[in-house]
């Protein structure tokens, strides 16, 4: 009986350790602090050479608007490259930046 309890305790500890090691979703708020419509927003972990898909899909982020975004890519990284593309009528160029999104919790794109 004692060995069964020890085995059960060991199994429970292993499950808790495995669960704690899994990646959590990265949630942050993006604010458009420009006077232009933000039409596309891409992210990828620093060091990855390709952009992930457009986070907005068919949506856009107007001037002064904010949106809470979740990056649920299963990774355990916080450093992300970001690419911002604006409406073609805008005088703003495509902008890129890298930030630790875990530490920030929010990011505002400025002109």
C-alpha positions in Angstrom: 0.0 0.0 0.0 2.8 2.4 0.9 4.5 1.8 -2.5 1.2 2.5 -4.3 0.9 5.8 -2.4 4.5 6.8 -3.2 3.9 5.9 -6.9 0.7 8.0 -6.9 2.5 10.9 -5.3 5.3 10.7 -7.8 2.9 10.6 -10.7 1.0 13.6 -9.4 4.3 15.6 -9.0 5.3 14.6 -12.6 2.0 15.8 -14.0 2.2 19.1 -12.1 5.8 19.7 -13.3 4.8 18.9 -16.9 1.8 21.2 -16.8 3.9 24.1 -15.4 6.5 23.7 -18.2 3.9 24.1 -20.9 3.8 27.4 -22.8 1.3 30.0 -21.8 -0.5 32.3 -24.3 1.1 35.7 -24.7 -1.6 38.4 -24.2 -0.9 42.1 -24.8 -2.7 45.2 -25.9 -1.8 46.9 -29.2 -2.8 50.6 -29.6 -2.6 52.5 -32.9 -1.2 55.9 -31.8 -1.0 57.1 -35.4 -3.4 59.1 -37.6 -3.5 56.2 -40.1 -5.4 53.0 -40.3 -3.2 50.0 -39.4 -4.2 47.3 -42.0 -1.8 44.5 -41.2 0.2 43.4 -38.2 2.6 40.5 -38.3 4.7 39.0 -35.5 7.4 36.3 -35.2 9.8 35.4 -32.5 13.1 37.2 -32.8 15.5 35.1 -34.8 12.8 33.5 -37.0 13.3 34.6 -40.6 9.7 34.4 -41.8 6.7 36.4 -40.6 3.8 34.5 -39.2 0.3 35.2 -40.7 -1.4 38.6 -40.4 -2.8 38.8 -36.9 -5.7 41.1 -38.0 -7.0 38.8 -40.8 -9.8 40.9 -42.3 -9.9 43.4 -39.5 -8.0 46.8 -39.2 -7.1 49.0 -36.3 -8.1 52.7 -36.7 -6.3 55.7 -35.3 -6.6 55.8 -31.5 -8.1 52.3 -31.3 -6.7 49.5 -29.1 -7.1 45.7 -29.3 -6.2 42.9 -27.0 -4.2 40.3 -28.9 -3.3 36.7 -28.0 -0.3 35.0 -29.5 -1.0 31.3 -28.9 1.8 29.8 -30.9 2.9 27.3 -28.2 6.3 29.0 -27.8 7.9 30.0 -24.5 9.5 33.2 -25.9 8.8 36.8 -25.1 11.0 38.6 -27.6 9.0 39.2 -30.8 9.6 41.1 -34.1 6.6 43.1 -35.2 5.7 44.5 -38.6 3.1 47.2 -39.1 1.5 48.0 -42.4 -0.7 51.0 -43.0 -3.5 51.9 -45.4 -2.2 52.6 -48.9 -3.6 56.2 -48.6 -1.4 56.8 -45.5 1.9 58.7 -45.7 3.4 56.2 -43.2 5.9 53.5 -44.3 5.8 49.9 -43.2 7.4 49.9 -39.7 9.2 47.1 -37.9 10.2 46.8 -34.2 11.4 44.2 -31.7 10.1 44.1 -28.1 9.8 41.9 -25.1 6.0 41.6 -25.1 5.9 39.7 -21.8 7.5 42.7 -19.9 5.5 45.4 -21.7 2.0 44.0 -21.6 1.0 46.7 -24.1 2.5 48.3 -27.2 1.6 51.6 -28.9 2.7 52.3 -32.5 3.5 56.0 -33.0 4.2 58.0 -36.2 
